[in-house]
């Protein structure tokens, strides 16, 4: 079986509990190797470790960057994070 260059997960992790989500993403890292991985997600914890996050608000781009960059530059992203994570998880 050929390894694809691009993987697309369209809200595939939302039905999983947080522990299973984290375990699955860790396992996928070794399987996806050097491929491009696109994850469409509503849960911040699913994308916090991404190289690049694109934040959408009402169908428009509200921010682009990694978690740290978006926490500094995007009010929309900060609001989403604050609504989903505890202070310890945000840091």
FIKOLZA-1660 file (N, C-alpha, C; in steps of 0.1 Angstrom, whole numbers, plus 5000, padded with zeros to 4 digits):
% residues 91
   i   px   py   pz ch aa at
   1 5008 4988 5000  A  X  N
   1 5000 5000 5000  A  X CA
   1 5009 5012 5000  A  X  C
   2 5006 5022 4991  A  X  N
   2 5013 5034 4990  A  X CA
   2 5010 5044 5002  A  X  C
   3 5020 5051 5007  A  X  N
   3 5017 5061 5017  A  X CA
   3 5014 5074 5010  A  X  C
   4 5002 5080 5013  A  X  N
   4 4999 5093 5007  A  X CA
   4 5007 5104 5011  A  X  C
   5 5008 5115 5003  A  X  N
   5 5015 5127 5007  A  X CA
   5 5007 5136 5015  A  X  C
   6 4994 5135 5015  A  X  N
   6 4985 5143 5022  A  X CA
   6 4974 5135 5029  A  X  C
   7 4972 5138 5042  A  X  N
   7 4961 5131 5049  A  X CA
   7 4951 5142 5053  A  X  C
   8 4938 5140 5052  A  X  N
   8 4928 5149 5056  A  X CA
   8 4919 5143 5066  A  X  C
   9 4918 5149 5078  A  X  N
   9 4909 5144 5088  A  X CA
   9 4898 5155 5090  A  X  C
  10 4886 5153 5086  A  X  N
  10 4876 5163 5087  A  X CA
  10 4867 5161 5099  A  X  C
  11 4871 5167 5110  A  X  N
  11 4864 5166 5123  A  X CA
  11 4863 5152 5127  A  X  C
  12 4873 5144 5124  A  X  N
  12 4873 5130 5128  A  X CA
  12 4875 5127 5143  A  X  C
  13 4880 5137 5150  A  X  N
  13 4883 5134 5164  A  X CA
  13 4873 5139 5174  A  X  C
  14 4863 5147 5169  A  X  N
  14 4854 5153 5178  A  X CA
  14 4845 5144 5187  A  X  C
  15 4843 5132 5182  A  X  N
  15 4834 5122 5189  A  X CA
  15 4843 5114 5200  A  X  C
  16 4856 5116 5200  A  X  N
  16 4864 5109 5209  A  X CA
  16 4866 5116 5222  A  X  C
  17 4868 5109 5233  A  X  N
  17 4871 5116 5245  A  X CA
  17 4885 5121 5244  A  X  C
  18 4889 5130 5253  A  X  N
  18 4902 5137 5252  A  X CA
  18 4914 5127 5252  A  X  C
  19 4914 5117 5261  A  X  N
  19 4925 5108 5262  A  X CA
  19 4927 5100 5249  A  X  C
  20 4915 5095 5244  A  X  N
  20 4916 5087 5231  A  X CA
  20 4921 5096 5220  A  X  C
  21 4916 5108 5219  A  X  N
  21 4920 5118 5209  A  X CA
  21 4935 5120 5209  A  X  C
  22 4940 5122 5221  A  X  N
  22 4955 5124 5222  A  X CA
  22 4963 5112 5218  A  X  C
  23 4958 5100 5223  A  X  N
  23 4965 5087 5219  A  X CA
  23 4965 5085 5204  A  X  C
  24 4953 5087 5198  A  X  N
  24 4952 5085 5184  A  X CA
  24 4961 5094 5176  A  X  C
  25 4961 5107 5180  A  X  N
  25 4970 5117 5172  A  X CA
  25 4984 5113 5174  A  X  C
  26 4988 5109 5186  A  X  N
  26 5002 5104 5188  A  X CA
  26 5006 5093 5179  A  X  C
  27 4997 5083 5178  A  X  N
  27 4999 5071 5170  A  X CA
  27 5000 5075 5155  A  X  C
  28 4991 5085 5151  A  X  N
  28 4991 5089 5137  A  X CA
  28 5004 5096 5133  A  X  C
  29 5010 5103 5143  A  X  N
  29 5023 5110 5139  A  X CA
  29 5033 5101 5134  A  X  C
  30 5034 5089 5140  A  X  N
  30 5044 5079 5135  A  X CA
  30 5040 5073 5121  A  X  C
  31 5027 5072 5119  A  X  N
  31 5022 5066 5106  A  X CA
  31 5022 5076 5095  A  X  C
  32 5020 5089 5098  A  X  N
  32 5019 5099 5087  A  X CA
  32 5033 5104 5083  A  X  C
  33 5043 5102 5091  A  X  N
  33 5057 5105 5088  A  X CA
  33 5059 5119 5083  A  X  C
  34 5064 5121 5071  A  X  N
  34 5067 5134 5065  A  X CA
  34 5055 5139 5057  A  X  C
  35 5044 5133 5057  A  X  N
  35 5033 5137 5049  A  X CA
  35 5027 5150 5055  A  X  C
  36 5019 5157 5047  A  X  N
  36 5011 5169 5051  A  X CA
  36 4999 5163 5058  A  X  C
  37 4995 5168 5070  A  X  N
  37 4983 5164 5077  A  X CA
  37 4974 5176 5079  A  X  C
  38 4962 5176 5073  A  X  N
  38 4952 5186 5075  A  X CA
  38 4942 5181 5085  A  X  C
  39 4939 5188 5095  A  X  N
  39 4929 5184 5105  A  X CA
  39 4919 5196 5106  A  X  C
  40 4906 5193 5103  A  X  N
  40 4895 5202 5105  A  X CA
  40 4890 5199 5119  A  X  C
  41 4890 5208 5128  A  X  N
  41 4885 5205 5142  A  X CA
  41 4879 5217 5148  A  X  C
  42 4870 5214 5158  A  X  N
  42 4864 5224 5166  A  X CA
  42 4870 5224 5180  A  X  C
  43 4877 5214 5183  A  X  N
  43 4883 5212 5196  A  X CA
  43 4898 5217 5196  A  X  C
  44 4901 5227 5204  A  X  N
  44 4914 5234 5204  A  X CA
  44 4925 5223 5208  A  X  C
  45 4922 5215 5217  A  X  N
  45 4932 5205 5221  A  X CA
  45 4937 5196 5210  A  X  C
  46 4928 5194 5200  A  X  N
  46 4932 5186 5188  A  X CA
  46 4942 5193 5179  A  X  C
  47 4942 5206 5179  A  X  N
  47 4951 5213 5170  A  X CA
  47 4962 5221 5177  A  X  C
  48 4962 5221 5190  A  X  N
  48 4972 5230 5197  A  X CA
  48 4987 5228 5193  A  X  C
  49 4990 5216 5190  A  X  N
  49 5004 5212 5186  A  X CA
  49 5007 5214 5171  A  X  C
  50 4997 5218 5164  A  X  N
  50 4999 5220 5149  A  X CA
  50 5010 5230 5146  A  X  C
  51 5016 5228 5135  A  X  N
  51 5026 5238 5130  A  X CA
  51 5019 5251 5126  A  X  C
  52 5007 5249 5120  A  X  N
  52 4999 5261 5115  A  X CA
  52 4985 5258 5118  A  X  C
  53 4978 5268 5124  A  X  N
  53 4964 5267 5126  A  X CA
  53 4957 5279 5119  A  X  C
  54 4946 5276 5112  A  X  N
  54 4938 5286 5105  A  X CA
  54 4925 5287 5113  A  X  C
  55 4923 5299 5118  A  X  N
  55 4911 5301 5126  A  X CA
  55 4900 5308 5117  A  X  C
  56 4888 5302 5117  A  X  N
  56 4878 5308 5109  A  X CA
  56 4867 5313 5118  A  X  C
  57 4861 5325 5114  A  X  N
  57 4850 5330 5120  A  X CA
  57 4840 5335 5110  A  X  C
  58 4828 5329 5110  A  X  N
  58 4818 5332 5100  A  X CA
  58 4823 5330 5086  A  X  C
  59 4831 5320 5084  A  X  N
  59 4836 5316 5070  A  X CA
  59 4848 5325 5066  A  X  C
  60 4853 5333 5074  A  X  N
  60 4865 5342 5070  A  X CA
  60 4876 5338 5079  A  X  C
  61 4888 5340 5074  A  X  N
  61 4900 5338 5082  A  X CA
  61 4902 5348 5093  A  X  C
  62 4903 5344 5105  A  X  N
  62 4904 5353 5117  A  X CA
  62 4918 5352 5123  A  X  C
  63 4926 5344 5118  A  X  N
  63 4940 5342 5123  A  X CA
  63 4947 5330 5117  A  X  C
  64 4960 5332 5115  A  X  N
  64 4968 5321 5111  A  X CA
  64 4981 5321 5119  A  X  C
  65 4985 5309 5124  A  X  N
  65 4998 5308 5131  A  X CA
  65 4997 5296 5140  A  X  C
  66 5007 5294 5148  A  X  N
  66 5007 5283 5157  A  X CA
  66 5000 5287 5170  A  X  C
  67 4998 5278 5179  A  X  N
  67 4991 5282 5192  A  X CA
  67 4996 5294 5198  A  X  C
  68 5009 5295 5201  A  X  N
  68 5015 5306 5208  A  X CA
  68 5013 5319 5200  A  X  C
  69 5015 5319 5187  A  X  N
  69 5013 5331 5179  A  X CA
  69 4999 5336 5179  A  X  C
  70 4989 5326 5178  A  X  N
  70 4975 5330 5178  A  X CA
  70 4971 5335 5192  A  X  C
  71 4976 5330 5203  A  X  N
  71 4973 5335 5216  A  X CA
  71 4977 5349 5217  A  X  C
  72 4988 5353 5210  A  X  N
  72 4992 5367 5211  A  X CA
  72 4985 5376 5201  A  X  C
  73 4980 5371 5190  A  X  N
  73 4975 5379 5179  A  X CA
  73 4960 5378 5176  A  X  C
  74 4953 5368 5180  A  X  N
  74 4940 5366 5176  A  X CA
  74 4930 5365 5188  A  X  C
  75 4922 5376 5189  A  X  N
  75 4912 5376 5199  A  X CA
  75 4902 5365 5198  A  X  C
  76 4898 5361 5186  A  X  N
  76 4889 5350 5183  A  X CA
  76 4894 5337 5188  A  X  C
  77 4907 5335 5185  A  X  N
  77 4913 5322 5190  A  X CA
  77 4914 5322 5205  A  X  C
  78 4918 5333 5211  A  X  N
  78 4919 5334 5226  A  X CA
  78 4905 5331 5232  A  X  C
  79 4894 5336 5226  A  X  N
  79 4881 5333 5231  A  X CA
  79 4877 5319 5230  A  X  C
  80 4881 5313 5219  A  X  N
  80 4878 5298 5217  A  X CA
  80 4886 5290 5228  A  X  C
  81 4899 5293 5229  A  X  N
  81 4907 5286 5239  A  X CA
  81 4902 5288 5253  A  X  C
  82 4898 5300 5257  A  X  N
  82 4893 5302 5270  A  X CA
  82 4880 5295 5273  A  X  C
  83 4872 5293 5262  A  X  N
  83 4859 5286 5264  A  X CA
  83 4861 5271 5265  A  X  C
  84 4873 5265 5261  A  X  N
  84 4874 5251 5260  A  X CA
  84 4885 5245 5270  A  X  C
  85 4894 5253 5275  A  X  N
  85 4905 5248 5283  A  X CA
  85 4906 5255 5296  A  X  C
  86 4912 5249 5306  A  X  N
  86 4915 5254 5319  A  X CA
  86 4927 5263 5318  A  X  C
  87 4930 5271 5328  A  X  N
  87 4942 5279 5328  A  X CA
  87 4955 5271 5327  A  X  C
  88 4955 5259 5333  A  X  N
  88 4967 5251 5333  A  X CA
  88 4969 5245 5319  A  X  C
  89 4958 5242 5312  A  X  N
  89 4960 5236 5298  A  X CA
  89 4964 5247 5288  A  X  C
  90 4960 5259 5291  A  X  N
  90 4963 5270 5281  A  X CA
  90 4978 5273 5281  A  X  C
  91 4984 5273 5293  A  X  N
  91 4999 5277 5294  A  X CA
  91 5008 5268 5286  A  X  C
% end
